Amino acid sequence: MNDVECPYCGAGQEICHDDGQGYEESELNQQECSECEKTFTFYTSISFDYRVYKADCLNGGEHQWEPVRCFPKLYHDWVRCTDCGEESKGEPIPFEEAIKG
């Protein structure tokens, strides 16, 4: 998939982000076309994409708890709601016990 088309020859180009180039929205950037070898300039515009999900627990429903898995296990009964992200950790496990597994 190409990021832009060369304004001279129309060839598809991928913007080179070596050393972080091309991410700053306020800077005018330069790049050479890999087809016609002419240099063009570009500005970067960053946009956001959002995905939405139901969270019944925030609207009077029940939380959908699932265990949080990590090593070492730091808390007894550590769970997280898959809908809203709320966590319940229970009692901490002493570090020496936690690293034993």
C-alpha positions as CSV (number, residue, x, y, z in Angstrom):
1,M,0.0,0.0,0.0
2,N,1.3,3.4,-0.9
3,D,1.1,6.5,1.3
4,V,1.1,9.1,-1.6
5,E,1.5,9.6,-5.3
6,C,4.5,11.4,-6.7
7,P,3.2,14.8,-7.9
8,Y,5.5,14.6,-11.0
9,C,5.0,11.1,-12.4
10,G,2.1,9.7,-10.3
11,A,4.0,6.7,-9.0
12,G,2.9,5.4,-5.7
13,Q,5.4,6.2,-2.9
14,E,5.8,5.1,0.7
15,I,6.9,7.9,2.9
16,C,10.3,7.2,4.5
17,H,10.2,7.7,8.2
18,D,13.9,7.0,8.8
19,D,15.1,8.8,12.0
20,G,11.5,9.9,12.7
21,Q,11.2,12.0,9.6
22,G,7.7,12.8,8.3
23,Y,5.8,12.6,11.6
24,E,5.8,16.2,12.7
25,E,2.7,17.9,11.5
26,S,4.1,21.5,11.3
27,E,7.2,20.6,9.2
28,L,7.6,20.6,5.5
29,N,9.3,17.4,4.5
30,Q,11.2,16.3,1.3
31,Q,11.5,13.0,-0.4
32,E,12.8,11.8,-3.7
33,C,10.5,9.7,-5.9
34,S,11.8,6.2,-6.4
35,E,10.6,6.2,-10.0
36,C,11.4,9.6,-11.6
37,E,14.0,10.6,-9.0
38,K,12.5,14.1,-8.6
39,T,12.2,15.6,-5.2
40,F,8.8,16.5,-3.8
41,T,7.6,18.0,-0.5
42,F,4.8,17.0,1.8
43,Y,3.2,17.8,5.1
44,T,1.9,15.2,7.5
45,S,-1.6,15.1,8.8
46,I,-2.4,12.8,11.7
47,S,-5.9,11.5,12.2
48,F,-7.4,9.2,14.7
49,D,-9.7,6.2,14.3
50,Y,-12.0,5.1,17.1
51,R,-13.8,1.8,17.7
52,V,-16.7,1.7,20.1
53,Y,-18.0,-1.1,22.2
54,K,-20.9,-1.7,24.5
55,A,-20.2,-1.4,28.2
56,D,-23.3,-2.8,29.8
57,C,-21.7,-2.6,33.3
58,L,-21.6,1.2,33.0
59,N,-25.3,1.2,32.4
60,G,-26.6,-0.9,35.2
61,G,-25.4,-4.3,34.0
62,E,-22.9,-6.8,35.5
63,H,-19.2,-6.6,35.0
64,Q,-17.7,-9.3,32.9
65,W,-14.7,-10.3,35.0
66,E,-11.7,-12.3,33.7
67,P,-8.5,-13.2,35.5
68,V,-5.5,-11.0,35.0
69,R,-2.5,-13.2,34.2
70,C,1.0,-12.0,34.9
71,F,4.2,-13.4,36.3
72,P,4.9,-13.1,39.1
73,K,1.3,-13.2,40.3
74,L,1.1,-10.1,42.5
75,Y,-2.4,-10.3,43.8
76,H,-4.9,-13.0,44.9
77,D,-8.0,-12.9,42.7
78,W,-6.8,-10.2,40.4
79,V,-9.6,-9.7,37.8
80,R,-10.4,-7.1,35.1
81,C,-13.8,-6.3,33.5
82,T,-13.6,-7.0,29.7
83,D,-16.2,-4.2,29.1
84,C,-14.9,-1.2,31.1
85,G,-11.4,-2.2,32.2
86,E,-12.2,-1.8,36.0
87,E,-9.9,-4.0,38.1
88,S,-10.2,-5.7,41.4
89,K,-6.9,-7.0,42.8
90,G,-7.7,-8.7,46.1
91,E,-5.0,-9.1,48.7
92,P,-1.3,-8.6,47.6
93,I,0.9,-11.7,47.5
94,P,4.2,-11.4,49.4
95,F,7.0,-11.0,46.8
96,E,8.9,-14.0,48.0
97,E,5.8,-16.2,47.5
98,A,4.9,-14.6,44.2
99,I,8.2,-15.4,42.5
100,K,8.0,-19.1,43.6
101,G,4.9,-19.4,41.3
